[in-house]
Amino acid sequence: MIEILGLGFLVLLCATVLFSVFFVKHRTSKLDKAYHEALHAESVEDFARATQLYESILEKYSGVLDEKIRHQIKSRINTMRYQQEYSKRFEERPAPVKRQSSLRS
């Protein structure tokens, strides 16, 4: 009887570990996909969609994620926003005008 309980406990422990590993891998792959999409966004709409996906993942797993992971995600979102703003400002800036030097002989 004790062996059966021990075996049942061992099976339950293995199932819990396997589920946890799958859950973490699934969550991480979603986050990596959203981060990759944001890094390679070619338009403001693509970037906004990737950022929304990141934030929705953050909300969905808020009870499960520890504070360190939550801080990393928020940091990535802020980094993505900064990169988008920087590239937008760079595109809006006019090209430098070349001045012609006048040499009088």
C-alpha positions as CSV (number, residue, x, y, z in Angstrom):
1,M,0.0,0.0,0.0
2,I,2.8,2.4,0.9
3,E,4.6,1.5,-2.4
4,I,1.5,2.4,-4.4
5,L,1.1,5.8,-2.6
6,G,4.8,6.5,-3.1
7,L,4.5,5.6,-6.8
8,G,1.4,7.7,-7.1
9,F,3.2,10.6,-5.5
10,L,6.2,10.2,-7.8
11,V,3.9,10.1,-10.9
12,L,2.1,13.2,-9.7
13,L,5.5,15.0,-9.1
14,C,6.7,14.1,-12.6
15,A,3.5,15.3,-14.2
16,T,3.7,18.6,-12.3
17,V,7.3,19.1,-13.3
18,L,6.5,18.3,-17.0
19,F,3.5,20.6,-17.0
20,S,5.6,23.4,-15.4
21,V,8.3,23.0,-18.0
22,F,5.8,23.0,-20.9
23,F,4.0,26.1,-19.5
24,V,7.3,28.1,-19.0
25,K,8.5,27.1,-22.5
26,H,5.1,28.0,-24.1
27,R,5.0,31.4,-22.3
28,T,8.7,32.1,-23.2
29,S,8.1,31.3,-26.8
30,K,5.2,33.7,-27.0
31,L,7.2,36.5,-25.4
32,D,10.2,35.8,-27.7
33,K,7.9,35.9,-30.8
34,A,6.3,39.2,-29.7
35,Y,9.8,40.7,-29.0
36,H,11.1,39.5,-32.3
37,E,8.1,41.0,-34.1
38,A,8.7,44.3,-32.4
39,L,12.4,44.4,-33.2
40,H,11.7,43.9,-36.8
41,A,8.7,46.0,-37.1
42,E,8.7,48.0,-40.3
43,S,5.8,50.2,-39.5
44,V,4.3,51.9,-36.6
45,E,1.3,49.6,-36.9
46,D,3.5,46.5,-36.7
47,F,5.2,47.9,-33.6
48,A,2.0,48.8,-31.9
49,R,0.6,45.3,-32.6
50,A,3.7,43.6,-31.1
51,T,3.6,45.9,-28.1
52,Q,0.0,45.1,-27.5
53,L,0.7,41.4,-27.7
54,Y,3.5,41.8,-25.2
55,E,1.2,43.7,-22.8
56,S,-1.6,41.2,-23.2
57,I,0.8,38.4,-22.3
58,L,2.0,40.3,-19.3
59,E,-1.6,40.8,-18.1
60,K,-2.6,37.2,-18.8
61,Y,0.3,35.7,-16.8
62,S,0.4,38.5,-14.1
63,G,-0.6,36.0,-11.4
64,V,2.0,33.5,-12.5
65,L,5.0,35.7,-13.4
66,D,7.3,36.7,-10.6
67,E,8.4,40.3,-10.2
68,K,11.7,39.9,-11.9
69,I,10.1,38.6,-15.1
70,R,7.4,41.2,-15.0
71,H,10.1,43.9,-14.7
72,Q,12.0,42.4,-17.7
73,I,8.9,42.5,-19.8
74,K,8.1,46.1,-18.9
75,S,11.7,47.0,-19.6
76,R,11.5,45.4,-23.1
77,I,8.3,47.2,-23.8
78,N,9.9,50.5,-22.9
79,T,13.0,49.7,-25.0
80,M,10.7,48.9,-28.0
81,R,8.9,52.2,-27.5
82,Y,12.1,54.1,-27.3
83,Q,13.6,52.5,-30.4
84,Q,10.4,53.2,-32.3
85,E,10.4,56.9,-31.2
86,Y,14.1,57.2,-32.0
87,S,13.7,55.8,-35.5
88,K,10.6,58.0,-36.1
89,R,12.5,61.1,-35.1
90,F,15.4,60.1,-37.3
91,E,13.1,59.6,-40.3
92,E,11.4,62.9,-39.8
93,R,14.6,64.9,-39.5
94,P,15.5,66.6,-42.8
95,A,18.5,65.6,-44.7
96,P,21.5,67.9,-44.3
97,V,21.9,70.4,-47.0
98,K,25.3,70.5,-48.7
99,R,26.6,73.9,-49.0
100,Q,28.6,74.8,-52.0
101,S,31.7,76.6,-51.4
102,S,32.3,79.5,-53.7
103,L,35.9,79.9,-54.8
104,R,36.5,83.1,-56.6
105,S,39.6,83.4,-58.6
